[in-house]
Amino acid sequence: MGKAQYAILRFAKYKGPEIGRIEAHDERTKETYASNPDVDTSRSRLNFHLVKPQRSYRAEAERQIAEAGCRTRKDSVRVVETLITASPEFFQGKNPKEVKAFFTLALDFIKSKQSSKTIISAVVHMDEKTPHMHLSFVPITPDGRLSAKDILGNRKNLTKWQDDFWKFMVKKYPDLERGESASETGRTHIPPRLFKEATHLNQQRDALMALLTDINPLNARKRAAEMEALLDKYISGVERMRTQMKKYNAAYKELKAEVASLEKEVDASKESVLKRLETGQKLRELEELQKVVDNIPKEILDAYKHPQNLRKEKRNCL
C-alpha cells in the first residue's frame, strides 16, 4: 500500500512591506534564490499562472480597498496568501495537463468561498520539489469590509476551511485524504521558508566569522569591505526573522507545557510514543529557529555596532 495522499491548504496574512517580499518569491522576480535552495531556476519556465496579476500585489490591494471604500488601520491585513498543494506522492506520474487540472479545481474552490474579483494572483510553481500554488487575495468581505479575521475565522473556522477543501477535491480525486490543519494540532504551522532562511543566515554568520579571523596586512582593505557589505545583510536578515518568530511565542509555550505533560505519562502505547516524538520534534524545530536570532556571535555584533573599529583595524593593517 502506497503512502497516504493529502490535500493541503494553508493561509498566511500580510500587512505591509512583506507583501513585496512574497510577491518577489511568488512571481519569481529575482535572478537568484540563495535563501531558498529548493528553487531550480532552470525549471522556472514551467511555472504558470491561473490568475495573472495586473499590477504589483500591494498596488492591486490598495486599489481594491479604495474601490470598495474599506476602512483600514495601519496594521490591517491587506493580502492573504493561500498555499495549495498535495503530498508529493499525489503528483507522481501526473503529466502537466493533469497537474494543471488539479490546481484549476483548487482555484474553483477558493472562488466558491471568496469573490474572484479579490484574487490578485494564482501562480503554480513547478520549479521546486513538489508542485504547489500560491494564491493571493485581498480579504474583502461580501459586505465590503476589509477583514481577514471574518474570512478566515478562528481555529474552528479554519478546520471548516480544511474540511470543505477536502470535500470539494475528493469528488474528483477519491484517493486524497484530509490534511491535518494547524488548528487541529493546536499549534501554528511553521512554514518551510523559515528553515531555509535560517540555513542562509547561518551560512552568512559562518562567512563573517571566517572573514573576521582572516584579516591581515595583505588583505585588510578587501576583507573589511566584504565584512561591511555582509554585515548589513546578515543583521537585517536576523531582525526580519526575529520579527517573524514572535508569532510563534504562544506555540512555543504550548509545546513546552505539552512536552512536560507527556514526560509525566507512564502510557507506553505506540500512539503515546509517537505523540511524544512529534511534539518533541516541533519543539526542537522552534528552538533551533530561535537560536538563529538569539546567538549572534559577540564579534559580529561588535563589528556591526562599531564599524569604525573595523575601519581602524583595516588602517592599522595597512
NUZAZA-351679 format. One record per residue (C-alpha): residue in three letters; x, y, z; chain; residue number from 1. Coordinates in steps of 0.5 Angstrom, whole numbers, plus 500, padded with zeros to 3 digits. Each point is the difference from the previous one (the first is absolute). Layout:
# residues N
PT; Ala; X; Y; Z; A; NUM
...
***
This chain:
# residues 318
PT; Met; 500; 500; 500; A; 1
PT; Gly; 503; 507; 498; A; 2
PT; Lys; 501; 506; 504; A; 3
PT; Ala; 493; 504; 502; A; 4
PT; Gln; 499; 506; 495; A; 5
PT; Tyr; 498; 506; 504; A; 6
PT; Ala; 496; 506; 497; A; 7
PT; Ile; 504; 506; 503; A; 8
PT; Leu; 497; 507; 502; A; 9
PT; Arg; 504; 506; 504; A; 10
PT; Phe; 499; 507; 501; A; 11
PT; Ala; 505; 506; 501; A; 12
PT; Lys; 498; 507; 502; A; 13
PT; Tyr; 504; 506; 498; A; 14
PT; Lys; 499; 507; 501; A; 15
PT; Gly; 506; 505; 497; A; 16
PT; Pro; 507; 499; 498; A; 17
PT; Glu; 500; 493; 500; A; 18
PT; Ile; 495; 500; 494; A; 19
PT; Gly; 505; 502; 496; A; 20
PT; Arg; 504; 494; 502; A; 21
PT; Ile; 495; 495; 499; A; 22
PT; Glu; 499; 503; 493; A; 23
PT; Ala; 507; 499; 498; A; 24
PT; His; 500; 493; 502; A; 25
PT; Asp; 493; 498; 497; A; 26
PT; Glu; 502; 504; 494; A; 27
PT; Arg; 507; 498; 499; A; 28
PT; Thr; 502; 507; 499; A; 29
PT; Lys; 507; 498; 503; A; 30
PT; Glu; 506; 497; 496; A; 31
PT; Thr; 503; 496; 506; A; 32
PT; Tyr; 496; 497; 506; A; 33
PT; Ala; 506; 499; 505; A; 34
PT; Ser; 495; 499; 506; A; 35
PT; Asn; 496; 495; 496; A; 36
PT; Pro; 505; 495; 497; A; 37
PT; Asp; 494; 496; 498; A; 38
PT; Val; 498; 504; 494; A; 39
PT; Asp; 503; 498; 494; A; 40
PT; Thr; 500; 506; 495; A; 41
PT; Ser; 502; 495; 494; A; 42
PT; Arg; 492; 498; 501; A; 43
PT; Ser; 497; 507; 502; A; 44
PT; Arg; 498; 500; 492; A; 45
PT; Leu; 495; 494; 502; A; 46
PT; Asn; 496; 505; 505; A; 47
PT; Phe; 494; 502; 498; A; 48
PT; His; 494; 505; 502; A; 49
PT; Leu; 493; 498; 501; A; 50
PT; Val; 499; 508; 502; A; 51
PT; Lys; 505; 505; 498; A; 52
PT; Pro; 501; 506; 504; A; 53
PT; Gln; 498; 506; 497; A; 54
PT; Arg; 505; 505; 504; A; 55
PT; Ser; 504; 499; 506; A; 56
PT; Tyr; 497; 496; 506; A; 57
PT; Arg; 500; 506; 504; A; 58
PT; Ala; 497; 505; 495; A; 59
PT; Glu; 495; 495; 498; A; 60
PT; Ala; 498; 499; 507; A; 61
PT; Glu; 499; 508; 501; A; 62
PT; Arg; 496; 500; 494; A; 63
PT; Gln; 495; 495; 502; A; 64
PT; Ile; 500; 503; 507; A; 65
PT; Ala; 499; 507; 498; A; 66
PT; Glu; 495; 498; 495; A; 67
PT; Ala; 496; 496; 505; A; 68
PT; Gly; 500; 506; 505; A; 69
PT; Cys; 503; 496; 505; A; 70
PT; Arg; 502; 503; 507; A; 71
PT; Thr; 507; 498; 501; A; 72
PT; Arg; 505; 500; 506; A; 73
PT; Lys; 508; 500; 499; A; 74
PT; Asp; 500; 493; 503; A; 75
PT; Ser; 494; 498; 495; A; 76
PT; Val; 502; 493; 497; A; 77
PT; Arg; 500; 502; 492; A; 78
PT; Val; 502; 494; 497; A; 79
PT; Val; 498; 492; 502; A; 80
PT; Glu; 505; 495; 496; A; 81
PT; Thr; 497; 493; 500; A; 82
PT; Leu; 505; 495; 498; A; 83
PT; Ile; 496; 494; 497; A; 84
PT; Thr; 504; 493; 498; A; 85
PT; Ala; 499; 493; 502; A; 86
PT; Ser; 505; 494; 502; A; 87
PT; Pro; 506; 499; 495; A; 88
PT; Glu; 497; 493; 499; A; 89
PT; Phe; 494; 503; 497; A; 90
PT; Phe; 504; 503; 495; A; 91
PT; Gln; 504; 494; 498; A; 92
PT; Gly; 498; 498; 493; A; 93
PT; Lys; 496; 506; 498; A; 94
PT; Asn; 501; 504; 494; A; 95
PT; Pro; 500; 508; 499; A; 96
PT; Lys; 493; 500; 498; A; 97
PT; Glu; 498; 495; 506; A; 98
PT; Val; 503; 505; 505; A; 99
PT; Lys; 497; 506; 497; A; 100
PT; Ala; 493; 497; 501; A; 101
PT; Phe; 502; 499; 507; A; 102
PT; Phe; 501; 507; 501; A; 103
PT; Thr; 495; 502; 496; A; 104
PT; Leu; 495; 497; 504; A; 105
PT; Ala; 503; 502; 506; A; 106
PT; Leu; 499; 507; 498; A; 107
PT; Asp; 493; 499; 499; A; 108
PT; Phe; 499; 498; 507; A; 109
PT; Ile; 503; 507; 502; A; 110
PT; Lys; 496; 503; 495; A; 111
PT; Ser; 494; 497; 504; A; 112
PT; Lys; 502; 503; 506; A; 113
PT; Gln; 503; 506; 498; A; 114
PT; Ser; 498; 505; 495; A; 115
PT; Ser; 504; 499; 493; A; 116
PT; Lys; 501; 508; 500; A; 117
PT; Thr; 504; 500; 506; A; 118
PT; Ile; 505; 495; 497; A; 119
PT; Ile; 507; 503; 499; A; 120
PT; Ser; 504; 494; 497; A; 121
PT; Ala; 500; 493; 500; A; 122
PT; Val; 506; 497; 497; A; 123
PT; Val; 502; 493; 500; A; 124
PT; His; 508; 498; 502; A; 125
PT; Met; 503; 494; 496; A; 126
PT; Asp; 507; 502; 502; A; 127
PT; Glu; 500; 497; 507; A; 128
PT; Lys; 500; 493; 502; A; 129
PT; Thr; 492; 500; 501; A; 130
PT; Pro; 495; 504; 495; A; 131
PT; His; 496; 505; 504; A; 132
PT; Met; 496; 506; 499; A; 133
PT; His; 501; 507; 503; A; 134
PT; Leu; 493; 503; 500; A; 135
PT; Ser; 500; 508; 503; A; 136
PT; Phe; 493; 503; 501; A; 137
PT; Val; 498; 507; 504; A; 138
PT; Pro; 496; 498; 506; A; 139
PT; Ile; 494; 504; 498; A; 140
PT; Thr; 493; 497; 503; A; 141
PT; Pro; 494; 500; 495; A; 142
PT; Asp; 497; 506; 504; A; 143
PT; Gly; 506; 504; 498; A; 144
PT; Arg; 505; 500; 506; A; 145
PT; Leu; 507; 498; 501; A; 146
PT; Ser; 500; 494; 505; A; 147
PT; Ala; 505; 494; 499; A; 148
PT; Lys; 497; 498; 507; A; 149
PT; Asp; 493; 500; 498; A; 150
PT; Ile; 502; 496; 493; A; 151
PT; Leu; 505; 495; 504; A; 152
PT; Gly; 497; 500; 507; A; 153
PT; Asn; 502; 496; 506; A; 154
PT; Arg; 503; 493; 501; A; 155
PT; Lys; 493; 497; 499; A; 156
PT; Asn; 499; 504; 493; A; 157
PT; Leu; 507; 498; 498; A; 158
PT; Thr; 498; 493; 501; A; 159
PT; Lys; 494; 501; 496; A; 160
PT; Trp; 504; 503; 494; A; 161
PT; Gln; 504; 494; 500; A; 162
PT; Asp; 494; 495; 500; A; 163
PT; Asp; 497; 504; 495; A; 164
PT; Phe; 506; 500; 495; A; 165
PT; Trp; 501; 492; 501; A; 166
PT; Lys; 492; 499; 499; A; 167
PT; Phe; 501; 504; 493; A; 168
PT; Met; 506; 497; 498; A; 169
PT; Val; 499; 493; 502; A; 170
PT; Lys; 494; 499; 495; A; 171
PT; Lys; 505; 500; 494; A; 172
PT; Tyr; 506; 498; 504; A; 173
PT; Pro; 497; 494; 504; A; 174
PT; Asp; 507; 498; 503; A; 175
PT; Leu; 501; 506; 503; A; 176
PT; Glu; 500; 500; 508; A; 177
PT; Arg; 498; 506; 504; A; 178
PT; Gly; 506; 504; 502; A; 179
PT; Glu; 502; 502; 507; A; 180
PT; Ser; 498; 507; 502; A; 181
PT; Ala; 505; 504; 504; A; 182
PT; Ser; 493; 502; 504; A; 183
PT; Glu; 499; 493; 502; A; 184
PT; Thr; 507; 498; 502; A; 185
PT; Gly; 500; 506; 505; A; 186
PT; Arg; 506; 504; 497; A; 187
PT; Thr; 502; 505; 495; A; 188
PT; His; 503; 497; 493; A; 189
PT; Ile; 507; 501; 499; A; 190
PT; Pro; 501; 502; 493; A; 191
PT; Pro; 506; 496; 497; A; 192
PT; Arg; 503; 507; 497; A; 193
PT; Leu; 502; 502; 508; A; 194
PT; Phe; 504; 494; 500; A; 195
PT; Lys; 503; 502; 493; A; 196
PT; Glu; 501; 507; 503; A; 197
PT; Ala; 503; 497; 506; A; 198
PT; Thr; 505; 496; 496; A; 199
PT; His; 502; 506; 496; A; 200
PT; Leu; 501; 504; 506; A; 201
PT; Asn; 505; 495; 503; A; 202
PT; Gln; 504; 500; 494; A; 203
PT; Gln; 501; 507; 500; A; 204
PT; Arg; 502; 500; 507; A; 205
PT; Asp; 505; 495; 499; A; 206
PT; Ala; 503; 504; 494; A; 207
PT; Leu; 500; 506; 504; A; 208
PT; Met; 504; 496; 506; A; 209
PT; Ala; 505; 498; 494; A; 210
PT; Leu; 501; 507; 498; A; 211
PT; Leu; 501; 503; 507; A; 212
PT; Thr; 505; 494; 501; A; 213
PT; Asp; 504; 501; 493; A; 214
PT; Ile; 501; 508; 500; A; 215
PT; Asn; 508; 501; 500; A; 216
PT; Pro; 504; 506; 497; A; 217
PT; Leu; 500; 497; 493; A; 218
PT; Asn; 492; 499; 499; A; 219
PT; Ala; 498; 505; 505; A; 220
PT; Arg; 496; 505; 495; A; 221
PT; Lys; 497; 495; 496; A; 222
PT; Arg; 498; 496; 507; A; 223
PT; Ala; 497; 506; 503; A; 224
PT; Ala; 496; 502; 494; A; 225
PT; Glu; 497; 493; 500; A; 226
PT; Met; 498; 500; 507; A; 227
PT; Glu; 497; 506; 500; A; 228
PT; Ala; 495; 498; 494; A; 229
PT; Leu; 499; 493; 503; A; 230
PT; Leu; 498; 503; 507; A; 231
PT; Asp; 494; 504; 498; A; 232
PT; Lys; 497; 494; 496; A; 233
PT; Tyr; 501; 496; 506; A; 234
PT; Ile; 498; 504; 505; A; 235
PT; Ser; 494; 503; 497; A; 236
PT; Gly; 498; 492; 498; A; 237
PT; Val; 501; 499; 507; A; 238
PT; Glu; 495; 505; 502; A; 239
PT; Arg; 495; 498; 495; A; 240
PT; Met; 500; 493; 502; A; 241
PT; Arg; 499; 503; 508; A; 242
PT; Thr; 494; 503; 498; A; 243
PT; Gln; 497; 494; 496; A; 244
PT; Met; 502; 496; 506; A; 245
PT; Lys; 496; 504; 505; A; 246
PT; Lys; 493; 497; 497; A; 247
PT; Tyr; 503; 493; 503; A; 248
PT; Asn; 501; 502; 507; A; 249
PT; Ala; 493; 497; 502; A; 250
PT; Ala; 501; 494; 496; A; 251
PT; Tyr; 507; 499; 504; A; 252
PT; Lys; 497; 501; 507; A; 253
PT; Glu; 494; 495; 498; A; 254
PT; Leu; 505; 495; 497; A; 255
PT; Lys; 505; 501; 507; A; 256
PT; Ala; 494; 498; 504; A; 257
PT; Glu; 498; 494; 496; A; 258
PT; Val; 507; 497; 500; A; 259
PT; Ala; 500; 501; 508; A; 260
PT; Ser; 493; 497; 500; A; 261
PT; Leu; 502; 494; 495; A; 262
PT; Glu; 506; 498; 504; A; 263
PT; Lys; 496; 499; 506; A; 264
PT; Glu; 496; 495; 497; A; 265
PT; Val; 501; 493; 501; A; 266
PT; Asp; 496; 497; 494; A; 267
PT; Ala; 505; 497; 495; A; 268
PT; Ser; 495; 499; 495; A; 269
PT; Lys; 502; 501; 492; A; 270
PT; Glu; 496; 506; 500; A; 271
PT; Ser; 502; 503; 506; A; 272
PT; Val; 508; 499; 498; A; 273
PT; Leu; 498; 503; 493; A; 274
PT; Lys; 497; 506; 503; A; 275
PT; Arg; 506; 501; 505; A; 276
PT; Leu; 505; 499; 494; A; 277
PT; Glu; 495; 505; 495; A; 278
PT; Thr; 500; 505; 506; A; 279
PT; Gly; 507; 500; 502; A; 280
PT; Gln; 502; 501; 492; A; 281
PT; Lys; 495; 506; 500; A; 282
PT; Leu; 503; 503; 506; A; 283
PT; Arg; 508; 499; 498; A; 284
PT; Glu; 498; 503; 493; A; 285
PT; Leu; 497; 506; 503; A; 286
PT; Glu; 507; 500; 505; A; 287
PT; Glu; 504; 500; 494; A; 288
PT; Leu; 497; 505; 497; A; 289
PT; Gln; 500; 505; 506; A; 290
PT; Lys; 508; 498; 501; A; 291
PT; Val; 501; 503; 493; A; 292
PT; Val; 497; 507; 502; A; 293
PT; Asp; 503; 500; 507; A; 294
PT; Asn; 507; 497; 499; A; 295
PT; Ile; 503; 506; 496; A; 296
PT; Pro; 508; 499; 502; A; 297
PT; Lys; 502; 506; 504; A; 298
PT; Glu; 506; 501; 495; A; 299
PT; Ile; 495; 501; 494; A; 300
PT; Leu; 495; 505; 505; A; 301
PT; Asp; 506; 504; 502; A; 302
PT; Ala; 502; 501; 492; A; 303
PT; Tyr; 493; 502; 499; A; 304
PT; Lys; 499; 505; 505; A; 305
PT; His; 507; 503; 500; A; 306
PT; Pro; 502; 500; 492; A; 307
PT; Gln; 505; 505; 502; A; 308
PT; Asn; 504; 495; 503; A; 309
PT; Leu; 500; 495; 494; A; 310
PT; Arg; 503; 506; 496; A; 311
PT; Lys; 505; 502; 505; A; 312
PT; Glu; 502; 493; 500; A; 313
PT; Lys; 501; 500; 493; A; 314
PT; Arg; 504; 506; 500; A; 315
PT; Asn; 505; 497; 506; A; 316
PT; Cys; 501; 494; 495; A; 317
PT; Leu; 502; 505; 494; A; 318
***
